[in-house]
Amino acid sequence: MELKSSNKNIRIVGCAGIVAGAAMVATSQESFVHTFGMGILAGGLVFLVLPFFRTTWRK
């Protein structure tokens, strides 16, 4: 699957990161796995919001 817009690709990666991070946090019982899941969740949020800042900086 190839998308023409890099913003859509970044949003897909962000959504996948949020889902993966939330799943790891929900299923983890060890503190390391919980922290790792929070890192993935935070990274997913960054990638989800990143296209909004890219379009703002281009103007």
PQR file of N, CA, C, O and H, with PARSE charges and radii, in Angstrom:
ATOM      1  N   MET A   1       0.843  -1.178   0.000 -0.4000 1.5000
ATOM      2  CA  MET A   1       0.000   0.000   0.000 -0.0000 2.0000
ATOM      3  C   MET A   1       0.887   1.240   0.000  0.5500 1.7000
ATOM      4  O   MET A   1       1.700   1.440   0.902 -0.5500 1.4000
ATOM      5  N   GLU A   2       0.718   2.057  -1.015 -0.4000 1.5000
ATOM      6  CA  GLU A   2       1.518   3.269  -1.104 -0.0000 2.0000
ATOM      7  C   GLU A   2       0.583   4.475  -1.101  0.5500 1.7000
ATOM      8  O   GLU A   2      -0.328   4.574  -1.923 -0.5500 1.4000
ATOM      9  H   GLU A   2       0.057   1.894  -1.748  0.4000 1.0000
ATOM     10  N   LEU A   3       0.820   5.367  -0.184 -0.4000 1.5000
ATOM     11  CA  LEU A   3       0.027   6.584  -0.107 -0.0000 2.0000
ATOM     12  C   LEU A   3       0.832   7.738  -0.677  0.5500 1.7000
ATOM     13  O   LEU A   3       2.053   7.785  -0.527 -0.5500 1.4000
ATOM     14  H   LEU A   3       1.560   5.287   0.484  0.4000 1.0000
ATOM     15  N   LYS A   4       0.159   8.656  -1.323 -0.4000 1.5000
ATOM     16  CA  LYS A   4       0.846   9.777  -1.958 -0.0000 2.0000
ATOM     17  C   LYS A   4       1.272  10.837  -0.957  0.5500 1.7000
ATOM     18  O   LYS A   4       2.293  11.494  -1.162 -0.5500 1.4000
ATOM     19  H   LYS A   4      -0.833   8.618  -1.445  0.4000 1.0000
ATOM     20  N   SER A   5       0.529  11.019   0.103 -0.4000 1.5000
ATOM     21  CA  SER A   5       0.801  12.084   1.063 -0.0000 2.0000
ATOM     22  C   SER A   5       1.616  11.552   2.236  0.5500 1.7000
ATOM     23  O   SER A   5       1.255  10.552   2.857 -0.5500 1.4000
ATOM     24  H   SER A   5      -0.300  10.486   0.270  0.4000 1.0000
ATOM     25  N   SER A   6       2.715  12.233   2.529 -0.4000 1.5000
ATOM     26  CA  SER A   6       3.512  11.812   3.687 -0.0000 2.0000
ATOM     27  C   SER A   6       2.777  12.100   4.992  0.5500 1.7000
ATOM     28  O   SER A   6       3.015  11.424   5.993 -0.5500 1.4000
ATOM     29  H   SER A   6       3.008  13.046   2.025  0.4000 1.0000
ATOM     30  N   ASN A   7       1.886  13.093   4.999 -0.4000 1.5000
ATOM     31  CA  ASN A   7       1.108  13.380   6.205 -0.0000 2.0000
ATOM     32  C   ASN A   7       0.222  12.197   6.578  0.5500 1.7000
ATOM     33  O   ASN A   7       0.066  11.887   7.760 -0.5500 1.4000
ATOM     34  H   ASN A   7       1.692  13.643   4.186  0.4000 1.0000
ATOM     35  N   LYS A   8      -0.356  11.538   5.585 -0.4000 1.5000
ATOM     36  CA  LYS A   8      -1.197  10.369   5.866 -0.0000 2.0000
ATOM     37  C   LYS A   8      -0.358   9.229   6.409  0.5500 1.7000
ATOM     38  O   LYS A   8      -0.784   8.519   7.319 -0.5500 1.4000
ATOM     39  H   LYS A   8      -0.229  11.789   4.625  0.4000 1.0000
ATOM     40  N   ASN A   9       0.838   9.049   5.852 -0.4000 1.5000
ATOM     41  CA  ASN A   9       1.722   7.993   6.355 -0.0000 2.0000
ATOM     42  C   ASN A   9       2.085   8.243   7.808  0.5500 1.7000
ATOM     43  O   ASN A   9       2.077   7.314   8.616 -0.5500 1.4000
ATOM     44  H   ASN A   9       1.184   9.625   5.112  0.4000 1.0000
ATOM     45  N   ILE A  10       2.402   9.480   8.148 -0.4000 1.5000
ATOM     46  CA  ILE A  10       2.769   9.818   9.522 -0.0000 2.0000
ATOM     47  C   ILE A  10       1.592   9.591  10.458  0.5500 1.7000
ATOM     48  O   ILE A  10       1.773   9.107  11.575 -0.5500 1.4000
ATOM     49  H   ILE A  10       2.409  10.234   7.492  0.4000 1.0000
ATOM     50  N   ARG A  11       0.392   9.935  10.013 -0.4000 1.5000
ATOM     51  CA  ARG A  11      -0.793   9.725  10.852 -0.0000 2.0000
ATOM     52  C   ARG A  11      -1.066   8.243  11.074  0.5500 1.7000
ATOM     53  O   ARG A  11      -1.479   7.842  12.162 -0.5500 1.4000
ATOM     54  H   ARG A  11       0.245  10.328   9.105  0.4000 1.0000
ATOM     55  N   ILE A  12      -0.835   7.426  10.042 -0.4000 1.5000
ATOM     56  CA  ILE A  12      -1.036   5.981  10.199 -0.0000 2.0000
ATOM     57  C   ILE A  12      -0.050   5.425  11.217  0.5500 1.7000
ATOM     58  O   ILE A  12      -0.423   4.609  12.060 -0.5500 1.4000
ATOM     59  H   ILE A  12      -0.499   7.752   9.159  0.4000 1.0000
ATOM     60  N   VAL A  13       1.202   5.859  11.146 -0.4000 1.5000
ATOM     61  CA  VAL A  13       2.209   5.421  12.120 -0.0000 2.0000
ATOM     62  C   VAL A  13       1.818   5.883  13.521  0.5500 1.7000
ATOM     63  O   VAL A  13       1.975   5.136  14.487 -0.5500 1.4000
ATOM     64  H   VAL A  13       1.505   6.521  10.461  0.4000 1.0000
ATOM     65  N   GLY A  14       1.307   7.111  13.636 -0.4000 1.5000
ATOM     66  CA  GLY A  14       0.872   7.620  14.933 -0.0000 2.0000
ATOM     67  C   GLY A  14      -0.265   6.814  15.519  0.5500 1.7000
ATOM     68  O   GLY A  14      -0.246   6.479  16.703 -0.5500 1.4000
ATOM     69  H   GLY A  14       1.180   7.718  12.851  0.4000 1.0000
ATOM     70  N   CYS A  15      -1.254   6.499  14.701 -0.4000 1.5000
ATOM     71  CA  CYS A  15      -2.383   5.695  15.180 -0.0000 2.0000
ATOM     72  C   CYS A  15      -1.925   4.301  15.599  0.5500 1.7000
ATOM     73  O   CYS A  15      -2.379   3.770  16.613 -0.5500 1.4000
ATOM     74  H   CYS A  15      -1.269   6.771  13.739  0.4000 1.0000
ATOM     75  N   ALA A  16      -1.030   3.716  14.820 -0.4000 1.5000
ATOM     76  CA  ALA A  16      -0.516   2.390  15.171 -0.0000 2.0000
ATOM     77  C   ALA A  16       0.264   2.440  16.482  0.5500 1.7000
ATOM     78  O   ALA A  16       0.167   1.521  17.296 -0.5500 1.4000
ATOM     79  H   ALA A  16      -0.661   4.147  13.997  0.4000 1.0000
ATOM     80  N   GLY A  17       1.030   3.500  16.692 -0.4000 1.5000
ATOM     81  CA  GLY A  17       1.776   3.647  17.940 -0.0000 2.0000
ATOM     82  C   GLY A  17       0.864   3.812  19.140  0.5500 1.7000
ATOM     83  O   GLY A  17       1.123   3.261  20.210 -0.5500 1.4000
ATOM     84  H   GLY A  17       1.109   4.246  16.031  0.4000 1.0000
ATOM     85  N   ILE A  18      -0.200   4.570  18.958 -0.4000 1.5000
ATOM     86  CA  ILE A  18      -1.149   4.767  20.057 -0.0000 2.0000
ATOM     87  C   ILE A  18      -1.826   3.446  20.418  0.5500 1.7000
ATOM     88  O   ILE A  18      -1.962   3.116  21.596 -0.5500 1.4000
ATOM     89  H   ILE A  18      -0.410   5.017  18.089  0.4000 1.0000
ATOM     90  N   VAL A  19      -2.246   2.699  19.413 -0.4000 1.5000
ATOM     91  CA  VAL A  19      -2.906   1.419  19.668 -0.0000 2.0000
ATOM     92  C   VAL A  19      -1.940   0.437  20.332  0.5500 1.7000
ATOM     93  O   VAL A  19      -2.301  -0.235  21.298 -0.5500 1.4000
ATOM     94  H   VAL A  19      -2.135   2.966  18.456  0.4000 1.0000
ATOM     95  N   ALA A  20      -0.715   0.358  19.813 -0.4000 1.5000
ATOM     96  CA  ALA A  20       0.266  -0.570  20.390 -0.0000 2.0000
ATOM     97  C   ALA A  20       0.637  -0.167  21.814  0.5500 1.7000
ATOM     98  O   ALA A  20       0.741  -1.021  22.695 -0.5500 1.4000
ATOM     99  H   ALA A  20      -0.422   0.904  19.029  0.4000 1.0000
ATOM    100  N   GLY A  21       0.836   1.121  22.042 -0.4000 1.5000
ATOM    101  CA  GLY A  21       1.184   1.583  23.384 -0.0000 2.0000
ATOM    102  C   GLY A  21       0.068   1.354  24.378  0.5500 1.7000
ATOM    103  O   GLY A  21       0.313   0.924  25.505 -0.5500 1.4000
ATOM    104  H   GLY A  21       0.752   1.815  21.327  0.4000 1.0000
ATOM    105  N   ALA A  22      -1.166   1.639  23.966 -0.4000 1.5000
ATOM    106  CA  ALA A  22      -2.301   1.426  24.861 -0.0000 2.0000
ATOM    107  C   ALA A  22      -2.481  -0.058  25.176  0.5500 1.7000
ATOM    108  O   ALA A  22      -2.821  -0.418  26.303 -0.5500 1.4000
ATOM    109  H   ALA A  22      -1.365   1.988  23.051  0.4000 1.0000
ATOM    110  N   ALA A  23      -2.254  -0.912  24.191 -0.4000 1.5000
ATOM    111  CA  ALA A  23      -2.371  -2.353  24.431 -0.0000 2.0000
ATOM    112  C   ALA A  23      -1.297  -2.836  25.398  0.5500 1.7000
ATOM    113  O   ALA A  23      -1.570  -3.662  26.269 -0.5500 1.4000
ATOM    114  H   ALA A  23      -1.978  -0.620  23.275  0.4000 1.0000
ATOM    115  N   MET A  24      -0.074  -2.323  25.246 -0.4000 1.5000
ATOM    116  CA  MET A  24       0.997  -2.738  26.156 -0.0000 2.0000
ATOM    117  C   MET A  24       0.733  -2.259  27.577  0.5500 1.7000
ATOM    118  O   MET A  24       0.981  -2.991  28.535 -0.5500 1.4000
ATOM    119  H   MET A  24       0.148  -1.652  24.538  0.4000 1.0000
ATOM    120  N   VAL A  25       0.229  -1.031  27.720 -0.4000 1.5000
ATOM    121  CA  VAL A  25      -0.065  -0.506  29.055 -0.0000 2.0000
ATOM    122  C   VAL A  25      -1.203  -1.299  29.691  0.5500 1.7000
ATOM    123  O   VAL A  25      -1.159  -1.607  30.882 -0.5500 1.4000
ATOM    124  H   VAL A  25       0.027  -0.436  26.942  0.4000 1.0000
ATOM    125  N   ALA A  26      -2.221  -1.630  28.899 -0.4000 1.5000
ATOM    126  CA  ALA A  26      -3.379  -2.339  29.444 -0.0000 2.0000
ATOM    127  C   ALA A  26      -3.046  -3.769  29.861  0.5500 1.7000
ATOM    128  O   ALA A  26      -3.629  -4.285  30.814 -0.5500 1.4000
ATOM    129  H   ALA A  26      -2.257  -1.380  27.932  0.4000 1.0000
ATOM    130  N   THR A  27      -2.122  -4.408  29.161 -0.4000 1.5000
ATOM    131  CA  THR A  27      -1.838  -5.811  29.453 -0.0000 2.0000
ATOM    132  C   THR A  27      -0.607  -6.024  30.319  0.5500 1.7000
ATOM    133  O   THR A  27      -0.329  -7.154  30.721 -0.5500 1.4000
ATOM    134  H   THR A  27      -1.649  -3.988  28.387  0.4000 1.0000
ATOM    135  N   SER A  28       0.132  -4.969  30.614 -0.4000 1.5000
ATOM    136  CA  SER A  28       1.388  -5.152  31.349 -0.0000 2.0000
ATOM    137  C   SER A  28       1.149  -5.226  32.850  0.5500 1.7000
ATOM    138  O   SER A  28       0.223  -4.620  33.388 -0.5500 1.4000
ATOM    139  H   SER A  28      -0.094  -4.052  30.288  0.4000 1.0000
ATOM    140  N   GLN A  29       2.008  -5.984  33.499 -0.4000 1.5000
ATOM    141  CA  GLN A  29       1.988  -6.046  34.951 -0.0000 2.0000
ATOM    142  C   GLN A  29       3.351  -5.713  35.529  0.5500 1.7000
ATOM    143  O   GLN A  29       3.481  -5.524  36.738 -0.5500 1.4000
ATOM    144  H   GLN A  29       2.761  -6.476  33.061  0.4000 1.0000
ATOM    145  N   GLU A  30       4.359  -5.639  34.688 -0.4000 1.5000
ATOM    146  CA  GLU A  30       5.695  -5.274  35.139 -0.0000 2.0000
ATOM    147  C   GLU A  30       5.931  -3.797  34.838  0.5500 1.7000
ATOM    148  O   GLU A  30       5.414  -3.265  33.855 -0.5500 1.4000
ATOM    149  H   GLU A  30       4.254  -5.792  33.705  0.4000 1.0000
ATOM    150  N   SER A  31       6.701  -3.156  35.673 -0.4000 1.5000
ATOM    151  CA  SER A  31       6.896  -1.716  35.510 -0.0000 2.0000
ATOM    152  C   SER A  31       7.678  -1.384  34.243  0.5500 1.7000
ATOM    153  O   SER A  31       7.413  -0.360  33.613 -0.5500 1.4000
ATOM    154  H   SER A  31       7.121  -3.588  36.471  0.4000 1.0000
ATOM    155  N   PHE A  32       8.651  -2.240  33.851 -0.4000 1.5000
ATOM    156  CA  PHE A  32       9.424  -1.958  32.641 -0.0000 2.0000
ATOM    157  C   PHE A  32       8.538  -1.980  31.410  0.5500 1.7000
ATOM    158  O   PHE A  32       8.636  -1.098  30.556 -0.5500 1.4000
ATOM    159  H   PHE A  32       8.867  -3.072  34.363  0.4000 1.0000
ATOM    160  N   VAL A  33       7.670  -2.983  31.311 -0.4000 1.5000
ATOM    161  CA  VAL A  33       6.787  -3.090  30.153 -0.0000 2.0000
ATOM    162  C   VAL A  33       5.802  -1.932  30.141  0.5500 1.7000
ATOM    163  O   VAL A  33       5.472  -1.407  29.077 -0.5500 1.4000
ATOM    164  H   VAL A  33       7.591  -3.700  32.004  0.4000 1.0000
ATOM    165  N   HIS A  34       5.334  -1.532  31.311 -0.4000 1.5000
ATOM    166  CA  HIS A  34       4.423  -0.396  31.407 -0.0000 2.0000
ATOM    167  C   HIS A  34       5.118   0.882  30.927  0.5500 1.7000
ATOM    168  O   HIS A  34       4.527   1.660  30.177 -0.5500 1.4000
ATOM    169  H   HIS A  34       5.602  -1.958  32.175  0.4000 1.0000
ATOM    170  N   THR A  35       6.354   1.102  31.347 -0.4000 1.5000
ATOM    171  CA  THR A  35       7.105   2.286  30.924 -0.0000 2.0000
ATOM    172  C   THR A  35       7.374   2.250  29.428  0.5500 1.7000
ATOM    173  O   THR A  35       7.269   3.276  28.755 -0.5500 1.4000
ATOM    174  H   THR A  35       6.834   0.470  31.956  0.4000 1.0000
ATOM    175  N   PHE A  36       7.717   1.085  28.903 -0.4000 1.5000
ATOM    176  CA  PHE A  36       7.952   0.929  27.471 -0.0000 2.0000
ATOM    177  C   PHE A  36       6.673   1.222  26.686  0.5500 1.7000
ATOM    178  O   PHE A  36       6.722   1.875  25.643 -0.5500 1.4000
ATOM    179  H   PHE A  36       7.802   0.252  29.449  0.4000 1.0000
ATOM    180  N   GLY A  37       5.536   0.746  27.180 -0.4000 1.5000
ATOM    181  CA  GLY A  37       4.256   1.019  26.534 -0.0000 2.0000
ATOM    182  C   GLY A  37       3.903   2.495  26.554  0.5500 1.7000
ATOM    183  O   GLY A  37       3.350   3.019  25.587 -0.5500 1.4000
ATOM    184  H   GLY A  37       5.497   0.216  28.028  0.4000 1.0000
ATOM    185  N   MET A  38       4.222   3.170  27.656 -0.4000 1.5000
ATOM    186  CA  MET A  38       3.966   4.615  27.718 -0.0000 2.0000
ATOM    187  C   MET A  38       4.842   5.366  26.718  0.5500 1.7000
ATOM    188  O   MET A  38       4.405   6.355  26.130 -0.5500 1.4000
ATOM    189  H   MET A  38       4.672   2.744  28.441  0.4000 1.0000
ATOM    190  N   GLY A  39       6.073   4.901  26.522 -0.4000 1.5000
ATOM    191  CA  GLY A  39       6.956   5.517  25.529 -0.0000 2.0000
ATOM    192  C   GLY A  39       6.417   5.364  24.121  0.5500 1.7000
ATOM    193  O   GLY A  39       6.451   6.308  23.332 -0.5500 1.4000
ATOM    194  H   GLY A  39       6.429   4.097  27.000  0.4000 1.0000
ATOM    195  N   ILE A  40       5.918   4.178  23.804 -0.4000 1.5000
ATOM    196  CA  ILE A  40       5.326   3.955  22.483 -0.0000 2.0000
ATOM    197  C   ILE A  40       4.069   4.798  22.323  0.5500 1.7000
ATOM    198  O   ILE A  40       3.834   5.367  21.257 -0.5500 1.4000
ATOM    199  H   ILE A  40       5.890   3.412  24.446  0.4000 1.0000
ATOM    200  N   LEU A  41       3.263   4.883  23.371 -0.4000 1.5000
ATOM    201  CA  LEU A  41       2.046   5.689  23.333 -0.0000 2.0000
ATOM    202  C   LEU A  41       2.373   7.163  23.111  0.5500 1.7000
ATOM    203  O   LEU A  41       1.726   7.826  22.301 -0.5500 1.4000
ATOM    204  H   LEU A  41       3.453   4.421  24.237  0.4000 1.0000
ATOM    205  N   ALA A  42       3.364   7.674  23.820 -0.4000 1.5000
ATOM    206  CA  ALA A  42       3.766   9.075  23.649 -0.0000 2.0000
ATOM    207  C   ALA A  42       4.327   9.319  22.253  0.5500 1.7000
ATOM    208  O   ALA A  42       4.046  10.350  21.641 -0.5500 1.4000
ATOM    209  H   ALA A  42       3.890   7.135  24.479  0.4000 1.0000
ATOM    210  N   GLY A  43       5.114   8.381  21.750 -0.4000 1.5000
ATOM    211  CA  GLY A  43       5.642   8.515  20.389 -0.0000 2.0000
ATOM    212  C   GLY A  43       4.533   8.516  19.351  0.5500 1.7000
ATOM    213  O   GLY A  43       4.590   9.261  18.372 -0.5500 1.4000
ATOM    214  H   GLY A  43       5.342   7.544  22.246  0.4000 1.0000
ATOM    215  N   GLY A  44       3.526   7.683  19.566 -0.4000 1.5000
ATOM    216  CA  GLY A  44       2.382   7.671  18.653 -0.0000 2.0000
ATOM    217  C   GLY A  44       1.636   8.989  18.655  0.5500 1.7000
ATOM    218  O   GLY A  44       1.196   9.462  17.608 -0.5500 1.4000
ATOM    219  H   GLY A  44       3.479   7.078  20.361  0.4000 1.0000
ATOM    220  N   LEU A  45       1.493   9.582  19.832 -0.4000 1.5000
ATOM    221  CA  LEU A  45       0.835  10.891  19.908 -0.0000 2.0000
ATOM    222  C   LEU A  45       1.639  11.959  19.181  0.5500 1.7000
ATOM    223  O   LEU A  45       1.070  12.828  18.520 -0.5500 1.4000
ATOM    224  H   LEU A  45       1.851   9.197  20.683  0.4000 1.0000
ATOM    225  N   VAL A  46       2.959  11.896  19.303 -0.4000 1.5000
ATOM    226  CA  VAL A  46       3.810  12.869  18.597 -0.0000 2.0000
ATOM    227  C   VAL A  46       3.642  12.719  17.093  0.5500 1.7000
ATOM    228  O   VAL A  46       3.482  13.715  16.387 -0.5500 1.4000
ATOM    229  H   VAL A  46       3.422  11.191  19.840  0.4000 1.0000
ATOM    230  N   PHE A  47       3.676  11.485  16.593 -0.4000 1.5000
ATOM    231  CA  PHE A  47       3.522  11.274  15.159 -0.0000 2.0000
ATOM    232  C   PHE A  47       2.122  11.634  14.675  0.5500 1.7000
ATOM    233  O   PHE A  47       1.956  12.038  13.524 -0.5500 1.4000
ATOM    234  H   PHE A  47       3.806  10.676  17.167  0.4000 1.0000
ATOM    235  N   LEU A  48       1.120  11.497  15.527 -0.4000 1.5000
ATOM    236  CA  LEU A  48      -0.238  11.849  15.135 -0.0000 2.0000
ATOM    237  C   LEU A  48      -0.405  13.357  15.006  0.5500 1.7000
ATOM    238  O   LEU A  48      -1.137  13.823  14.133 -0.5500 1.4000
ATOM    239  H   LEU A  48       1.255  11.170  16.462  0.4000 1.0000
ATOM    240  N   VAL A  49       0.259  14.122  15.859 -0.4000 1.5000
ATOM    241  CA  VAL A  49       0.120  15.582  15.865 -0.0000 2.0000
ATOM    242  C   VAL A  49       1.127  16.250  14.924  0.5500 1.7000
ATOM    243  O   VAL A  49       0.923  17.398  14.531 -0.5500 1.4000
ATOM    244  H   VAL A  49       0.853  13.744  16.568  0.4000 1.0000
ATOM    245  N   LEU A  50       2.194  15.564  14.561 -0.4000 1.5000
ATOM    246  CA  LEU A  50       3.266  16.144  13.758 -0.0000 2.0000
ATOM    247  C   LEU A  50       2.801  16.776  12.444  0.5500 1.7000
ATOM    248  O   LEU A  50       3.290  17.857  12.118 -0.5500 1.4000
ATOM    249  H   LEU A  50       2.359  14.631  14.881  0.4000 1.0000
ATOM    250  N   PRO A  51       1.890  16.177  11.667 -0.5600 1.5000
ATOM    251  CA  PRO A  51       1.476  16.820  10.410  0.2800 2.0000
ATOM    252  C   PRO A  51       0.832  18.192  10.603  0.5500 1.7000
ATOM    253  O   PRO A  51       0.924  19.037   9.713 -0.5500 1.4000
ATOM    254  N   PHE A  52       0.194  18.429  11.726 -0.4000 1.5000
ATOM    255  CA  PHE A  52      -0.405  19.742  11.957 -0.0000 2.0000
ATOM    256  C   PHE A  52       0.666  20.818  12.064  0.5500 1.7000
ATOM    257  O   PHE A  52       0.483  21.933  11.576 -0.5500 1.4000
ATOM    258  H   PHE A  52       0.120  17.743  12.449  0.4000 1.0000
ATOM    259  N   PHE A  53       1.790  20.482  12.705 -0.4000 1.5000
ATOM    260  CA  PHE A  53       2.879  21.444  12.828 -0.0000 2.0000
ATOM    261  C   PHE A  53       3.610  21.626  11.508  0.5500 1.7000
ATOM    262  O   PHE A  53       4.079  22.725  11.214 -0.5500 1.4000
ATOM    263  H   PHE A  53       1.939  19.577  13.102  0.4000 1.0000
ATOM    264  N   ARG A  54       3.717  20.572  10.708 -0.4000 1.5000
ATOM    265  CA  ARG A  54       4.394  20.682   9.414 -0.0000 2.0000
ATOM    266  C   ARG A  54       3.652  21.620   8.488  0.5500 1.7000
ATOM    267  O   ARG A  54       4.282  22.408   7.781 -0.5500 1.4000
ATOM    268  H   ARG A  54       3.336  19.679  10.947  0.4000 1.0000
ATOM    269  N   THR A  55       2.325  21.560   8.471 -0.4000 1.5000
ATOM    270  CA  THR A  55       1.565  22.442   7.593 -0.0000 2.0000
ATOM    271  C   THR A  55       1.611  23.875   8.093  0.5500 1.7000
ATOM    272  O   THR A  55       1.541  24.808   7.293 -0.5500 1.4000
ATOM    273  H   THR A  55       1.813  20.920   9.045  0.4000 1.0000
ATOM    274  N   THR A  56       1.728  24.069   9.396 -0.4000 1.5000
ATOM    275  CA  THR A  56       1.821  25.418   9.955 -0.0000 2.0000
ATOM    276  C   THR A  56       3.162  26.051   9.614  0.5500 1.7000
ATOM    277  O   THR A  56       3.220  27.245   9.321 -0.5500 1.4000
ATOM    278  H   THR A  56       1.786  23.311  10.046  0.4000 1.0000
ATOM    279  N   TRP A  57       4.242  25.272   9.646 -0.4000 1.5000
ATOM    280  CA  TRP A  57       5.573  25.816   9.380 -0.0000 2.0000
ATOM    281  C   TRP A  57       5.785  26.160   7.915  0.5500 1.7000
ATOM    282  O   TRP A  57       6.634  26.996   7.606 -0.5500 1.4000
ATOM    283  H   TRP A  57       4.194  24.301   9.884  0.4000 1.0000
ATOM    284  N   ARG A  58       5.044  25.545   7.004 -0.4000 1.5000
ATOM    285  CA  ARG A  58       5.228  25.799   5.572 -0.0000 2.0000
ATOM    286  C   ARG A  58       4.732  27.170   5.156  0.5500 1.7000
ATOM    287  O   ARG A  58       5.200  27.709   4.152 -0.5500 1.4000
ATOM    288  H   ARG A  58       4.354  24.866   7.255  0.4000 1.0000
ATOM    289  N   LYS A  59       3.809  27.745   5.890 -0.4000 1.5000
ATOM    290  CA  LYS A  59       3.195  29.021   5.489 -0.0000 2.0000
ATOM    291  C   LYS A  59       4.123  30.175   5.600  0.5500 1.7000
ATOM    292  O   LYS A  59       3.742  31.305   5.296 -0.5500 1.4000
ATOM    293  H   LYS A  59       3.429  27.307   6.705  0.4000 1.0000
TER
END
